[in-house]
Amino acid sequence: MYYPDELVEEVRAKNDIVDVISGYVRIQKKGSSYFGLCPFHNEKSPSFSVSPGKQMYYCFGCGAGGNVFTFLMEYENYTFQEAIQELARRAGVALPEIEYSEEVKKRESRRAKLLEVNKEAAKYFYYLLRSPKGAVGYQYLAGRKLSEETMKKFGLGFANVTSNDLVLYLRSKGYTDDLINEAGLASVDEKYGMHDKFWNRVMFPIQDINHRVIGFGGRVMGDGKPKYLNSPETMIFDKSRNLYGLNFARTSRKNNIILCEGYMDVIAMHQAGFTQAVASLGTAFTVGQANLLRRYTEEVLLAYDSDGAGVNAALRAIGILKETGLRGKVINMQPYKDPDEFIKANGAEAFQERIDKAENSFFFELRILEQDYDLSDPESKTRFHREIAKKLCGFEEEVERENYIESVAERYHIGFENLRKLVSSYAAQTGLVKPVERPKTTVTQKNTPEENAKKSQRLLLTWLTEEPQLYHKITHYIGADDFTDELYRKVAAKLFDDLEQGNFNPAAIISTFQDEEEQREVAALFNTRLQEITTDAEREKAFHDIVYAVKKNSFEYYSSRMGADMNALNQVISGKKALEELSKTHISLH
């Protein structure tokens, strides 16, 4: 059972696509549309467009596209029904109770149960920290100068020294062993059977952006191994798409986000007033996490440990930030190891000064690189300058590259023209400094007769969505049956029916397709790039040629099927007549 079409359309209409997408992606108005960096693939130049008129989005780089439902399905990994429910909640639209398939019911019930058992575990850990059994954990946190208010804010807790406290507690609450195990709260082995995954540890609940507990991190008390233990990935816990503290940082209203290495760094920084701090979840920083940050900021400050491992992690993170179009800077913590140590020793005001003086990520990379060369030796110095030139080739935008050449030349006392020539020479040798390569679009680009025919059909559908008033000028020649691809024909039939009734609404057409891939394809039909033509005469000729090409392909398509398709003969007869008329007819665009 699905929601009625009328209700689906009401939910869609009450959620302006620009408002919804701008909550996830930074977009700016250019002409009649909005543009930004695509959240579905890595790019440096905006090719992601959002049309308020069509109420659709489309990426000309990777082909992602659709309406407001499609966006949530693709970005949040929602089903169609989940997207409707979320947008209905957002718009205040009451939804009727719906009968789900058994499979969907089972999956949603399991997801809810996992969230529920994690919440119960978090409550138990929280209680235990404040009981006599949790004294060692409480003393540890108090010794790290955390206030009770901060411990409460982050829901910090303690896992008891015994190895089955939590399992017994959750069983007493009615939770099954398989659910406890699936949530990553227990382990099973032959020697001990089912036992707690976390014991004798200070516990850090990991929350999603909606403050729901999705996993845990635990810091062992004493010298046990591993020092930090994290929940395994589950149906509700994807480490690459979450960041510790982001549920608070996303509403900090600062103009940056500070990326740390560990839970304690984040907590200490929040306590000191730096509520924009987050950390990756026991793994290296990922592209998925960078894309998540891009929803909330344009600048990320790295507050990694000042040791060798921290420097290497920072260098890796800088590359990822560049890939995702985020500005990166590095906070210098020396002579201290991490933000927690620095703030304890010097206070928040001194740390704010370090933030204000955060180093440009490119110059940080050069400073670290410089350590490998002896600048008193001419040969070594020359090799260092060559490496600088190589790195400068990474700036694909000429203005940006020139600015960095100028700054680097001044900083390292290299003649500007000499460095510029070195960069140009290196680029010529290696083929660097070339336009960024876009991912292949989902629309096939092969130059075959079939693809050329489909391209004409896509162009016509896009043109009609751009200028719907032209529909009535071609109805004598073109019908939905002239679209030879099955999906194209369905879309054309819906679009033409809407245009006949004066209800032009391409975004609503997308909602009639529940498969995400079909929604993406339909969006592409309404967003094919039209050739930029300035004069009316050229535009009229281009439009006429597209209409003629669609009709000619239709004629040839049905001619080849006359022996097997009873409808084909009628299509061939009417098609031949239409082609003869079109060859003599001028179609005005006004």
Residue pairs with C-beta under 8 A, 6 or more apart in sequence:
1 98
1 99
1 100
2 81
2 98
2 514
3 81
3 84
3 95
3 96
3 98
5 511
5 512
7 93
7 95
7 96
8 69
8 84
8 511
9 508
9 511
10 93
11 84
11 87
11 88
11 91
11 93
12 55
12 67
12 68
12 69
12 87
12 507
12 508
12 511
13 508
14 87
14 91
14 92
14 93
15 68
15 87
15 90
15 91
16 52
16 55
16 68
17 50
17 51
17 52
17 55
17 56
17 57
17 67
17 68
17 71
17 507
18 27
18 34
18 50
18 52
20 68
20 71
20 72
20 87
20 90
21 27
21 34
21 50
21 57
21 68
21 71
22 34
23 295
24 39
24 71
24 75
24 295
25 36
25 37
25 39
25 48
25 294
25 295
26 36
26 37
26 294
26 298
27 34
27 35
27 36
27 48
27 50
28 34
28 35
28 36
32 51
32 52
32 53
33 49
33 50
33 51
33 52
33 53
34 49
34 50
34 51
34 52
35 46
35 47
35 48
35 49
35 50
36 46
36 48
36 50
37 43
37 44
37 46
37 48
37 294
37 324
37 325
38 46
38 47
38 48
38 59
38 61
38 62
38 64
39 48
39 75
39 291
39 294
39 295
40 59
40 62
40 64
40 74
40 75
41 59
41 61
41 62
41 64
41 439
42 287
42 323
42 324
42 325
43 61
43 325
43 436
43 438
44 325
44 396
44 436
45 436
47 59
47 60
47 61
47 438
48 57
48 58
48 59
48 61
48 64
49 57
49 58
49 59
49 60
49 527
50 56
50 57
51 57
51 58
51 527
54 465
54 506
54 507
54 526
55 67
55 68
55 505
55 506
55 507
56 65
56 66
56 67
56 506
56 507
56 510
56 523
56 526
56 527
57 64
57 65
57 66
57 67
57 70
57 71
57 523
58 64
58 65
58 523
58 524
58 526
58 527
59 65
60 441
60 527
60 529
61 438
61 439
61 441
62 438
62 439
62 440
62 441
62 442
63 441
63 442
63 443
63 520
63 524
64 74
64 442
64 520
65 519
65 520
65 523
65 524
65 527
66 73
66 74
66 510
66 516
66 519
66 520
66 522
66 523
67 507
67 508
67 510
67 511
67 519
67 523
68 83
68 87
68 507
69 80
69 83
69 84
69 87
69 510
69 511
69 519
70 83
70 510
70 516
70 519
70 520
70 523
72 78
72 82
72 83
72 86
72 87
73 79
73 80
73 82
73 83
73 516
73 519
74 516
74 520
76 82
76 83
76 86
78 86
79 104
80 514
80 516
81 98
81 100
81 104
84 95
85 95
87 93
88 94
88 95
100 108
107 235
110 182
110 235
111 235
111 236
113 175
113 179
114 179
114 182
114 183
114 234
114 235
114 236
115 212
115 213
115 214
115 236
117 170
117 175
117 179
117 180
117 183
117 185
118 183
118 185
118 205
118 212
118 213
118 214
118 215
118 216
118 236
119 212
119 213
120 170
120 173
120 175
121 166
121 170
121 183
121 185
121 213
121 216
122 155
122 157
122 203
122 205
122 213
122 216
124 157
124 166
124 169
124 170
125 157
125 158
125 159
125 166
125 203
125 205
125 216
126 155
126 156
126 157
127 157
128 134
128 137
128 157
128 158
128 159
128 160
128 165
129 137
129 138
129 141
129 151
129 156
129 157
129 158
129 202
129 203
130 138
133 158
133 160
133 161
134 157
134 158
134 160
136 158
136 221
137 157
137 158
137 201
137 202
137 203
137 221
138 158
140 202
140 219
140 221
141 151
141 156
141 202
144 264
144 268
144 340
145 268
145 344
146 156
146 267
146 268
146 271
147 271
150 267
150 270
150 271
153 248
153 270
154 204
154 205
154 267
154 270
155 205
155 207
155 213
156 202
156 203
156 204
156 205
156 267
157 202
157 203
157 205
158 201
158 202
158 203
159 165
159 166
159 196
159 198
159 199
159 200
159 201
159 203
159 218
160 166
160 199
160 200
161 199
161 200
162 199
163 192
163 195
163 196
163 199
164 194
164 195
164 196
165 196
165 199
166 185
166 186
166 196
166 198
167 177
167 180
167 185
167 186
167 194
167 195
167 196
170 180
170 185
171 177
171 180
177 186
177 194
180 186
180 194
181 187
181 188
181 194
182 234
182 235
183 231
183 234
184 197
184 215
184 216
184 231
184 232
184 234
184 237
185 196
185 197
185 198
185 216
185 231
186 194
186 195
186 196
186 197
187 194
187 195
187 196
187 197
188 194
188 195
189 195
197 229
197 231
198 216
198 218
198 229
200 220
200 221
200 222
200 224
201 218
201 219
201 220
201 221
201 229
202 218
202 219
202 221
203 216
203 217
203 218
204 216
204 217
204 218
204 219
204 244
204 263
205 213
205 215
205 216
206 213
206 214
206 215
206 216
206 217
206 230
206 231
206 237
206 242
206 244
206 281
207 213
207 214
207 247
208 214
208 236
208 242
208 247
209 246
209 247
209 250
210 247
211 247
212 236
214 234
214 236
214 237
214 242
215 230
215 231
215 234
215 236
215 237
215 281
216 230
216 231
217 228
217 229
217 230
217 231
217 244
217 263
217 281
217 282
218 228
218 229
218 230
219 227
219 228
219 263
219 264
220 226
220 227
220 228
220 229
228 262
228 263
228 282
230 239
230 281
230 282
231 237
233 239
238 288
239 280
239 281
239 282
239 283
239 286
240 283
240 286
240 288
240 289
241 288
241 289
241 292
242 281
242 289
242 292
243 249
243 278
243 279
243 280
243 281
243 289
243 292
243 293
244 263
244 266
244 278
244 279
244 280
244 281
245 266
245 267
245 270
245 277
245 278
245 279
246 278
246 292
246 296
248 270
248 275
249 257
249 275
249 276
249 277
249 278
249 296
250 295
250 296
252 275
252 276
254 275
254 276
255 297
255 299
256 276
256 297
256 299
256 300
256 301
257 276
257 277
257 278
257 293
257 296
257 297
257 299
257 300
257 301
258 269
258 274
258 276
258 277
258 278
258 300
258 301
258 302
258 303
258 331
258 339
258 355
259 277
259 278
259 279
259 280
259 285
259 293
259 300
259 301
259 302
259 303
259 304
259 317
260 266
260 269
260 277
260 278
260 279
260 303
260 304
260 338
260 339
261 279
261 280
261 303
261 304
261 305
261 310
261 313
261 338
262 279
262 338
263 279
264 340
265 277
265 279
265 303
265 338
265 339
265 340
266 277
266 278
266 279
268 339
268 340
268 343
268 344
269 275
269 277
269 303
269 339
269 340
269 343
269 351
270 277
272 343
272 347
272 348
272 351
273 348
274 348
274 351
274 355
276 297
277 303
277 339
278 293
280 286
280 289
284 313
284 316
285 313
285 316
285 317
285 320
286 320
287 320
287 323
287 324
290 300
290 320
290 321
290 323
290 324
290 326
291 324
293 300
293 326
294 324
294 325
294 326
297 326
298 326
298 327
299 326
299 327
299 328
299 329
300 321
300 326
300 327
300 328
300 329
301 328
301 329
301 330
301 331
301 355
301 358
302 314
302 317
302 318
302 328
302 329
302 330
302 331
302 361
303 331
303 333
303 338
303 339
304 310
304 311
304 313
304 314
304 317
304 330
304 338
305 313
305 333
305 337
305 338
306 332
306 333
306 334
306 335
306 336
306 337
306 338
307 337
310 337
310 338
311 368
314 330
314 364
315 365
315 368
317 328
318 328
318 330
318 361
318 364
318 365
321 327
321 328
321 361
322 328
322 361
322 394
327 361
328 361
329 358
329 359
329 360
329 361
329 364
330 358
330 359
330 361
330 364
331 339
331 354
331 355
331 358
331 359
332 354
332 357
332 358
332 359
333 339
333 341
333 342
333 354
336 342
336 345
339 351
342 350
342 351
342 354
343 351
359 367
362 391
362 404
363 407
363 411
365 391
366 388
366 391
366 408
366 412
369 384
369 387
369 388
369 391
370 384
372 384
373 380
373 381
373 383
373 384
374 380
374 381
375 381
375 384
385 412
385 414
385 419
385 422
386 422
386 426
388 408
388 412
388 414
388 419
389 419
389 422
389 423
389 425
389 426
390 426
390 430
390 432
392 401
392 404
392 405
392 408
392 419
392 423
393 401
393 423
393 426
393 427
393 430
393 432
393 433
394 432
395 401
395 404
395 433
396 433
396 434
396 435
396 436
401 423
401 433
402 420
405 416
405 419
405 420
405 423
406 416
408 414
408 419
409 415
409 416
409 418
409 419
410 416
423 433
426 432
427 433
442 520
442 521
442 524
443 458
443 524
443 528
444 451
444 454
445 451
452 549
453 484
453 549
453 550
453 553
453 557
454 484
454 485
454 488
455 528
456 546
456 549
456 550
456 553
457 483
457 484
457 485
457 488
457 492
457 525
457 550
457 553
458 488
458 524
458 525
458 528
459 528
459 530
459 546
460 478
460 546
460 547
460 550
461 488
461 491
461 492
461 495
461 525
461 526
461 528
462 525
462 526
462 527
462 528
462 530
463 470
463 530
463 543
463 546
464 470
464 471
464 495
464 499
465 495
465 504
465 506
465 526
466 530
467 589
468 499
468 504
470 543
470 587
470 589
471 496
471 499
472 499
473 587
473 588
474 547
474 587
475 496
476 578
476 581
477 547
477 551
477 578
477 581
477 582
478 547
478 550
478 551
479 496
480 489
480 492
480 493
480 496
481 489
481 554
481 567
481 571
482 492
482 550
482 551
482 553
482 554
482 575
483 489
483 491
483 492
483 550
483 554
484 553
484 554
484 557
487 518
487 521
487 522
488 525
491 509
491 522
491 525
494 509
494 512
495 506
495 509
498 504
498 505
498 508
498 509
506 526
509 522
510 519
510 522
510 523
513 519
513 522
531 542
533 539
533 542
536 589
536 590
539 589
540 586
540 587
540 588
540 589
543 587
543 589
544 582
544 585
544 586
544 587
547 582
547 587
548 579
548 582
548 583
551 575
551 578
551 579
551 582
552 579
554 571
554 575
555 571
555 572
555 575
555 576
555 579
558 565
558 567
558 568
558 569
558 571
558 572
558 575
559 568
559 572
561 568
562 568
562 569
562 572
